[in-house]
Amino acid sequence: MKQVPKPNTDEDLIREFLNKGGSIKKGKTKPMPTDLGLSNNQWGNKLTKEEKALVKEQEEARKAARKK
């Protein structure tokens, strides 16, 4: 197939969008849920009750260490 270049470039399209009253905003992303596993074999799996308790215990230990 023959490749036909488009007459408009991205810059032209963006400039036209802004001239018509459009605006560009930086989007916000949601933080990841804390109970998702992030290791290679656990990606996307929820933590078990024991794992959640262990994570909570580690966080409390970190907070206690900061206060001292």
C-alpha positions, 0 to 999 in steps of 0.5 A, a space after each residue: 500500500 502507498 503511504 500518503 502523509 496527512 496534511 496536518 501535523 500534531 502541532 497544527 491540530 493542537 494549535 487549532 484546538 487551543 484557538 477554538 477555546 480548548 485547554 490542556 490540563 494535567 490529569 490526576 491518577 489514582 493511587 494503587 490499592 495498598 492490598 494488591 500484591 506487587 511481586 512477580 508471582 503475586 501481581 494483582 492478587 489481594 493480600 491474605 489476612 496474615 499478610 495484611 496483619 504483617 504489613 500493618 505491624 511493620 507500618 506501626 513499627 516504622 511509626 514507633 521508630 520515627 517518634 523516638 
